[in-house]
Amino acid sequence: MTSSTTTNLTENRPPRGSTLSQLAAVCEGRVADHHAEVRVTSAAIGSHDVQPGGLFCAVPGSRAHGAEFAAGSQAAAVLTDETGADIIARSENPLPTLVVDDVRQAMGPVCAHVYGHPSRELTIIGITGTSGKTTTSYLVERALLTEHSVGIIGTTGTRINGEPIPTKLTTPEAPTMQTLLRHMRDEGVTHVVMEVSSHALELGRVRGIGFDVAGFTNLSQDHLDFHPTMRDYFDAKSKLFVEEQDGQVPTAVVCVDDQWGRELAAHLRSLGKAPVVTVSTDPAAEEDATWSVAKVDVTSAGRQIISMAGDQPSYSIGLAGSFNVPNSALALACVKAAGEDVSQAAVAIADVQVPGRMQAIDEGQDFLAVVDYAHKPGAVAAVVHTLADYLPSPEGRIGIVLGAGGNRDHSKRPKMGFEAAKVADAVFVTDDNPRDEEPAEIRRAVMDGVRDAATQRDGSVEAFEYGDRARAIAEAVAWARSGDAIVIAGKGHETGQEVRGVMHDFDDAAVLAHALREKLGADGSVK
């Protein structure tokens, strides 16, 4: 790709543009005063990000209403609600205003119209669920790259054919999303793979995007600081599959290994709006799944050889962990649902690696050391069970460095500690991203779960607590001996640690590598 992929996304080509009267028809809004024919040529949610002639999407915030910042922007007009419209009307130089009941729900369709509905010119595959979204999206991206120009939007960033584009959120806000899609299409992209978070679905970030295929990985406890209950969390995820966007409902590809996947598949079949493809790695889950894994063999080097039932192609992946079997099967099913050659895709995904997902760090040590993004109870359980499968002998031990994020679901903290200590021989509790909370209080909650599991195991778990994450990693490395396995869990690909509003440089993989080198003697033997 050219260097234009890293420049301001609105500079490359002029967007389509719309008048406020046209946009009012899209969102059932009203144009204040006599500004119906005012034309906007771009859109943004941040007042400083609005380009000249752009539409400022002013949403209500917890501390201030976005409309209060309209006067300081370069906007030609503002999209806002009644409260915002009153704020703008009272300002010294009121801007033309498009007024709607709910700005977040209107932003997607409005911005899609401004940018000429780019999703209609693209094949878009969305991946949602609690765990596995990033890995599945990487696999789909690699499979598609053999024949197509591919964009990807997700947790580890946004890329066009492997070239990065700076973005912040797993699923960006609707104005940024539509800007990205238009930019991708103008750069020749034909297929887009997108992680779709529950926050994005609840906050309307993907409204106005016509998904061709939607994949569901699984559902386990996460984000209950945002969603009141697991049922609310599930309902938010379900929106990707049941709500028509930009004139279409996607083909659903659903992993039915858990109860939530089975419920979703059954519900979608009852609606009959679009085809439903099911994926299963457990014959007991659904005998007639469209894609069913018959057998998995693991080589001594950790490669997984996956044999499929029926006429689906067997394949292999270099990703460790039993949880990557459903991720890979789901990826191939999504590729086929998009109309691609699945046999070619099965070959393409063989050597995919995902940053911070079971990422092995090898500095010549005689034990396994990995970094993983596991930061919820189910993911923690999966990663320690995976390490148990990779131990070379019964004498091998498992150690895990674990923390929990601040300003997030408090109830999952002891559960994370409990799941870790159910299997691991040593748990090193430390800080993750404390954010605005007292770090010691977060660690205490995680330790409560560790102690509960240790009690059930008659105390056969070593438990340590270190507020300094680098020290916790160093202590885990010092603890490990030949034939053991350790995992640094929680931050994965992230390269910063947020404490009291300040982001400090911190890369688990780099810190782990340094600790491993420190442990090794000058002659390459362990000190």
C-alpha positions as a printed Julia matrix, in Angstrom:
527×3 Matrix{Float64}:
   0.0     0.0    0.0
   1.05    3.6   -0.43
   1.92    5.9    2.45
  -1.55    7.41   2.15
  -2.88    4.64   4.4
  -1.3     6.32   7.42
  -2.31    9.9    6.66
  -5.5    11.74   7.57
  -8.26    9.53   6.23
 -10.35   12.41   4.91
  -7.57   13.86   2.74
  -7.19   11.17   0.08
 -10.44   11.53  -1.82
 -13.48   13.75  -1.37
 -16.32   11.96   0.41
 -19.76   11.83  -1.15
 -21.53   14.43   1.01
 -25.21   15.06   1.8
 -27.56   17.93   2.61
 -29.17   18.15   6.02
 -32.6    17.57   4.46
 -31.35   14.3    2.94
 -29.89   13.24   6.26
 -33.09   14.18   8.11
 -34.98   11.75   5.88
 -32.48    8.99   6.74
 -32.81    9.37  10.52
 -36.32   10.82  10.87
 -34.82   13.98  12.3
 -35.62   17.62  11.86
 -33.46   20.48  10.67
 -33.52   23.5   12.95
 -34.36   26.9   11.4
 -33.82   27.25   7.63
 -30.71   25.21   6.94
 -32.13   22.2    5.1
 -29.82   22.61   2.1
 -26.59   22.99   4.07
 -24.23   20.33   2.76
 -21.76   18.31   4.85
 -18.89   16.34   3.32
 -17.51   14.38   6.29
 -18.4    13.49   9.88
 -16.67   13.13  13.25
 -17.61   12.57  16.9
 -14.71   14.57  18.34
 -14.95   18.35  18.02
 -11.22   18.6   17.22
 -11.53   15.9   14.56
 -14.17   17.69  12.49
 -12.87   18.82   9.1
 -14.04   22.05   7.43
 -17.46   21.38   5.95
 -17.95   18.39   8.26
 -20.8    17.2   10.47
 -20.1    17.25  14.21
 -21.94   14.4   15.97
 -22.53   15.9   19.42
 -23.51   13.18  21.88
 -24.48   13.63  25.53
 -21.69   12.65  27.92
 -21.5    11.79  31.6
 -19.83   15.13  32.42
 -20.8    17.44  29.56
 -22.85   17.46  26.41
 -20.86   17.36  23.19
 -22.87   20.29  21.86
 -21.0    22.55  24.27
 -17.9    22.11  22.09
 -19.54   22.76  18.73
 -18.56   26.43  18.6
 -14.87   25.57  18.77
 -15.01   23.13  15.86
 -14.74   23.59  12.1
 -18.14   21.97  11.59
 -20.58   23.11   8.94
 -23.44   21.55  10.92
 -24.2    19.53  14.04
 -26.09   16.29  14.61
 -27.47   16.26  18.14
 -30.5    15.73  20.36
 -33.01   18.23  21.77
 -30.76   19.09  24.72
 -27.83   19.69  22.41
 -29.99   21.73  20.04
 -30.95   24.04  22.93
 -27.28   24.5   23.83
 -26.4    25.39  20.23
 -29.37   27.72  19.84
 -28.17   29.73  22.86
 -24.61   30.06  21.54
 -23.26   33.27  20.02
 -23.11   31.89  16.46
 -25.5    28.93  16.24
 -24.53   26.28  13.71
 -27.05   24.56  11.41
 -28.44   21.67  13.43
 -29.97   18.29  12.62
 -31.99   17.19  15.66
 -32.78   13.54  16.49
 -34.13   11.65  19.49
 -31.02    9.47  19.99
 -27.73   10.68  18.5
 -25.92    7.36  18.91
 -28.61    5.4   17.12
 -28.78    7.97  14.3
 -25.05    8.43  13.76
 -24.42    5.22  11.87
 -27.09    5.57   9.18
 -26.4     9.33   8.88
 -22.63    8.88   8.49
 -23.14    5.98   6.08
 -25.18    8.35   3.89
 -22.56   11.08   4.1
 -19.87    8.67   2.89
 -21.97    7.07   0.16
 -22.8     3.8    1.96
 -19.37    2.17   1.59
 -20.5    -1.15   3.08
 -22.62   -1.72  -0.04
 -19.42   -1.84  -2.07
 -17.62   -4.23   0.3
 -18.01   -7.78   1.57
 -18.06   -7.36   5.34
 -17.58  -10.17   7.86
 -18.26   -9.32  11.52
 -17.03  -11.46  14.42
 -18.57  -11.17  17.89
 -18.5   -13.15  21.14
 -16.58  -12.97  24.41
 -13.33  -14.76  23.56
 -11.67  -15.57  20.26
 -12.78  -12.56  18.21
  -9.26  -11.37  17.46
  -7.87  -14.8   16.61
 -10.85  -15.65  14.41
 -10.58  -12.32  12.57
  -6.85  -12.88  11.95
  -7.61  -16.29  10.48
 -10.35  -14.92   8.23
  -8.07  -12.08   7.12
  -5.27  -14.48   6.16
  -7.66  -16.75   4.28
  -9.07  -13.85   2.26
  -5.69  -12.27   1.47
  -4.87  -15.07  -0.93
  -7.35  -13.65  -3.46
  -8.49  -10.25  -2.23
  -7.5    -6.85  -0.88
  -8.5    -7.02   2.78
  -9.1    -4.55   5.59
  -9.31   -5.57   9.24
 -10.68   -3.6   12.2
 -10.25   -4.93  15.73
  -8.57   -5.07  19.12
  -5.01   -5.08  17.76
  -5.71   -2.21  15.38
  -6.81   -1.49  11.83
  -4.9    -2.67   8.76
  -5.18   -2.68   4.99
  -3.34   -5.65   3.5
  -1.17   -5.74   6.62
  -0.38   -2.0    6.72
  -1.54   -0.33   9.97
  -3.95    2.6   10.27
  -4.11    4.28  13.71
  -7.43    3.75  15.54
  -8.37    3.5   19.22
 -11.39    1.3   19.94
 -11.96   -2.38  19.15
 -14.96   -1.19  17.14
 -14.56    2.55  16.38
 -17.38    5.07  16.75
 -19.79    5.27  13.8
 -18.29    8.38  12.13
 -14.78    6.9   12.29
 -16.09    3.53  11.14
 -17.76    4.96   8.06
 -14.66    7.06   7.31
 -12.52    3.91   7.52
 -14.84    1.92   5.27
 -14.91    4.65   2.64
 -11.12    4.97   2.83
 -10.68    1.21   2.51
 -12.93    1.03  -0.51
 -11.14    3.96  -2.16
  -7.85    2.13  -1.57
  -9.16   -0.9   -3.48
 -10.23   -3.07  -0.53
 -12.9    -5.62  -1.43
 -13.34   -7.48   1.9
 -13.39   -6.2    5.47
 -13.09   -8.34   8.61
 -14.33   -6.63  11.76
 -14.42   -7.47  15.45
 -17.77   -6.3   16.79
 -17.91   -5.67  20.54
 -21.05   -5.66  22.65
 -20.38   -2.0   23.46
 -20.37   -1.22  19.74
 -23.69   -2.97  19.23
 -25.32   -1.35  22.24
 -23.99    2.12  21.41
 -24.9     1.96  17.73
 -21.34    2.1   16.37
 -22.07   -0.43  13.6
 -25.51    0.84  12.66
 -25.6     1.65   8.96
 -23.18   -1.17   8.07
 -24.57   -3.99   5.98
 -22.8    -7.14   7.17
 -22.68  -10.03   4.73
 -21.58  -12.62   7.3
 -21.68  -12.52  11.12
 -19.78  -15.03  13.27
 -20.39  -15.87  16.95
 -17.56  -17.44  18.99
 -18.91  -17.98  22.52
 -20.23  -16.11  25.56
 -18.85  -16.05  29.1
 -18.74  -13.48  31.88
 -17.29  -10.15  30.83
 -18.35   -6.49  30.7
 -20.93   -6.85  33.48
 -19.91   -3.35  34.52
 -21.66   -2.24  31.31
 -24.36   -4.87  30.85
 -26.55   -5.47  33.95
 -26.83   -9.24  33.42
 -25.54  -12.02  31.2
 -28.91  -11.97  29.44
 -28.42   -8.28  28.61
 -24.9    -9.07  27.4
 -26.26  -11.85  25.16
 -29.05   -9.64  23.84
 -26.49   -6.98  22.88
 -24.42   -9.55  20.96
 -27.55  -10.86  19.25
 -28.21   -7.48  17.63
 -25.51   -8.19  15.06
 -27.55  -11.13  13.77
 -31.16  -10.01  14.03
 -31.19   -6.29  13.18
 -31.37   -5.33   9.52
 -28.69   -2.78   8.66
 -28.37   -0.95   5.36
 -31.0    -3.22   3.84
 -29.68   -6.63   4.82
 -29.4    -9.26   7.56
 -26.13  -11.26   7.56
 -25.67  -14.97   7.09
 -25.11  -16.22  10.65
 -22.19  -18.55  11.48
 -22.59  -19.67  15.08
 -20.36  -21.84  17.25
 -22.77  -24.01  19.26
 -20.29  -25.36  21.81
 -21.93  -23.39  24.64
 -25.54  -22.82  25.67
 -25.56  -19.24  24.38
 -24.49  -20.31  20.9
 -27.15  -23.0   20.8
 -29.79  -20.52  21.94
 -28.71  -17.97  19.34
 -28.77  -20.51  16.51
 -32.22  -21.77  17.5
 -33.58  -18.22  17.75
 -32.18  -17.22  14.37
 -33.64  -20.31  12.73
 -37.04  -19.48  14.21
 -36.85  -15.97  12.73
 -35.96  -17.29   9.3
 -34.48  -13.97   8.14
 -31.16  -15.33   6.84
 -29.22  -18.61   6.55
 -27.78  -20.08   9.77
 -24.53  -22.09   9.69
 -23.48  -23.91  12.87
 -20.01  -24.96  14.01
 -19.32  -27.57  16.69
 -16.25  -29.18  18.22
 -18.39  -31.24  20.57
 -20.62  -33.88  18.94
 -22.83  -33.82  22.04
 -23.57  -30.12  21.48
 -25.31  -30.52  18.15
 -25.11  -33.7   16.09
 -26.22  -32.07  12.85
 -23.92  -29.03  12.97
 -23.0   -27.73   9.52
 -19.32  -27.84  10.48
 -18.31  -30.54  12.98
 -14.81  -31.33  14.25
 -14.31  -35.09  14.34
 -10.78  -35.35  15.74
  -7.84  -33.21  16.84
  -4.24  -34.43  16.97
  -1.46  -32.34  18.5
   2.13  -32.78  17.34
   5.15  -32.56  19.64
   5.8   -29.07  18.26
   2.3   -27.95  19.25
   0.7   -27.93  15.78
  -2.96  -28.96  15.85
  -4.2   -31.24  13.05
  -7.97  -30.91  12.8
 -10.07  -33.54  11.05
 -13.56  -32.45  10.06
 -16.64  -34.62   9.69
 -18.52  -34.79   6.39
 -17.18  -33.08   3.3
 -15.46  -30.12   4.99
 -11.67  -30.06   4.49
  -9.33  -31.14   7.26
  -6.54  -28.69   8.08
  -3.84  -27.77  10.59
  -2.99  -24.65  12.6
   0.12  -23.51  14.4
  -1.92  -21.85  17.16
  -1.71  -23.56  20.53
  -4.75  -24.21  22.7
  -7.86  -26.32  22.34
  -9.91  -23.1   22.25
  -8.32  -22.28  18.9
  -9.97  -25.31  17.32
 -13.47  -23.71  17.34
 -11.91  -20.35  16.42
 -10.32  -21.82  13.3
 -13.39  -23.85  12.31
 -15.55  -20.75  12.73
 -13.14  -18.75  10.57
 -13.29  -21.25   7.73
 -17.08  -21.45   7.96
 -17.27  -17.63   7.72
 -15.0   -17.65   4.68
 -17.18  -20.23   2.96
 -20.34  -18.31   3.89
 -18.78  -15.31   2.12
 -18.56  -17.39  -1.05
 -14.85  -18.21  -0.97
 -12.9   -21.39  -1.73
 -12.63  -23.06   1.66
  -9.99  -25.6    0.56
  -7.62  -22.79  -0.35
  -8.49  -20.97   2.89
  -7.66  -24.08   4.94
  -4.12  -24.05   3.54
  -3.73  -20.29   4.02
  -4.4   -20.3    7.78
  -1.85  -23.02   8.62
   0.82  -20.71  10.03
  -1.17  -17.73  11.35
   0.12  -16.28  14.62
  -1.72  -13.64  16.68
   0.18  -11.12  18.85
  -0.42  -11.67  22.55
  -2.53  -14.8   22.06
  -0.64  -17.84  23.37
   2.49  -16.07  22.12
   5.53  -18.18  23.01
   8.63  -16.25  24.15
  11.78  -18.31  23.59
  15.13  -17.06  24.86
  16.67  -20.54  25.05
  15.12  -21.5   28.39
  14.15  -25.11  29.1
  10.54  -24.36  30.05
   7.56  -22.92  28.17
   6.85  -19.2   28.62
   3.9   -17.54  26.9
   1.96  -14.27  26.88
  -1.81  -14.33  26.54
  -4.65  -11.8   26.56
  -6.82  -13.86  28.96
  -8.59  -11.31  31.18
 -11.91  -12.96  32.02
 -12.7   -16.14  34.01
 -13.45  -18.38  31.03
 -10.33  -17.31  29.16
  -8.14  -17.79  32.24
  -9.53  -21.32  32.67
  -8.88  -22.08  29.0
  -5.28  -20.89  29.06
  -4.21  -22.83  32.17
  -5.89  -26.0   30.88
  -4.03  -25.51  27.59
  -0.71  -25.24  29.42
  -1.52  -28.47  31.26
  -1.9   -30.19  27.89
   1.55  -28.96  26.8
   3.54  -30.07  29.82
   6.12  -32.64  28.7
   5.74  -34.81  31.82
   3.49  -35.24  34.89
   6.2   -33.56  36.97
   5.85  -30.31  35.04
   4.27  -27.38  36.89
   2.18  -24.41  35.77
   2.63  -20.82  36.92
   0.45  -17.87  35.97
   0.93  -14.12  36.42
  -2.51  -12.6   36.77
  -4.21   -9.28  37.46
  -7.56   -7.63  36.77
  -8.42   -4.3   35.19
  -9.69   -1.36  37.21
 -12.96    0.47  36.43
 -14.38   -2.81  35.1
 -16.63   -5.64  36.3
 -15.7    -6.26  39.96
 -17.47   -9.62  40.2
 -15.15  -11.39  37.76
 -11.98  -10.7   39.8
 -12.27  -13.49  42.39
 -13.54  -15.81  39.65
 -10.39  -15.17  37.62
  -8.23  -16.0   40.63
 -10.29  -19.1   41.33
 -10.02  -20.41  37.75
  -6.27  -19.82  37.73
  -5.66  -21.59  41.04
  -7.9   -24.56  40.16
  -5.19  -25.76  37.77
  -1.98  -23.77  38.28
   0.67  -24.71  40.82
   1.63  -21.09  41.44
  -0.33  -17.86  40.96
   1.49  -14.54  40.94
  -1.17  -11.89  41.53
  -0.19   -8.43  40.31
  -1.56   -5.27  38.72
  -3.06   -5.21  35.24
  -4.43   -1.76  34.31
  -5.57   -0.38  37.69
  -6.88    2.77  36.0
  -8.56    4.92  38.67
  -8.95    2.23  41.34
  -6.74    1.36  44.28
  -4.51   -1.45  42.94
  -4.28   -3.26  46.28
  -8.08   -3.62  46.41
  -8.15   -5.23  42.97
  -5.35   -7.63  43.9
  -7.15   -8.52  47.11
 -10.27   -9.57  45.19
  -8.23  -11.76  42.83
  -6.38  -13.28  45.81
  -9.71  -14.16  47.46
 -10.48  -16.41  44.52
  -7.0   -17.91  44.58
  -7.34  -18.78  48.26
 -10.77  -20.36  47.73
  -9.38  -22.65  45.05
  -6.29  -23.41  47.14
  -8.53  -24.47  50.02
 -10.39  -26.87  47.75
  -7.04  -28.29  46.63
  -5.82  -28.7   50.22
  -3.39  -25.82  49.9
  -1.44  -27.29  46.98
  -1.17  -23.9   45.27
   1.53  -21.34  45.9
   0.14  -17.79  45.97
   2.22  -14.62  45.67
   1.28  -10.94  45.43
   3.41   -8.24  43.85
   2.14   -4.77  42.99
   5.01   -4.34  40.54
   4.05   -6.26  37.39
   7.64   -6.49  36.16
   8.68   -8.05  39.45
   5.79  -10.51  39.31
   6.95  -11.63  35.87
  10.56  -11.92  37.07
   9.47  -13.95  40.11
   7.45  -16.32  37.89
  10.5   -16.82  35.68
  12.68  -17.43  38.73
  10.14  -19.96  40.03
  10.02  -21.95  36.78
  12.29  -24.94  36.29
  12.94  -27.39  33.46
   9.72  -28.87  32.04
   7.42  -26.23  33.58
   5.14  -23.75  31.83
   4.32  -20.16  32.76
   1.86  -17.69  31.26
   1.72  -13.93  31.67
  -2.02  -13.29  31.38
  -4.25  -10.29  30.9
  -2.55   -7.74  28.66
  -1.49   -9.75  25.63
  -0.58   -7.42  22.76
  -0.97   -4.22  24.82
   2.13   -2.09  25.28
   0.98    0.19  28.08
  -0.24    0.04  31.68
  -2.83    2.63  32.73
  -2.5     3.99  36.28
  -4.43    7.05  37.48
  -4.98    8.38  33.98
  -1.34    7.95  32.94
  -0.31    5.34  30.37
   3.1     3.85  31.23
   5.12    1.88  28.7
   4.76   -1.8   29.5
   5.0    -4.75  27.12
   4.5    -8.18  28.72
   6.37   -9.93  25.91
   9.39   -7.61  26.2
   9.46   -7.76  30.0
   9.16  -11.56  29.94
  11.95  -11.85  27.37
  14.19   -9.66  29.52
  13.47  -11.74  32.62
  14.27  -14.92  30.72
  17.58  -13.51  29.49
  18.43  -12.45  33.05
  17.83  -15.99  34.24
  20.09  -17.49  31.58
  23.81  -17.57  32.31
  26.45  -16.27  29.93
  26.98  -19.78  28.56
  23.26  -20.21  27.84
  22.57  -22.41  30.86
  20.04  -21.5   33.52
  21.54  -19.64  36.47
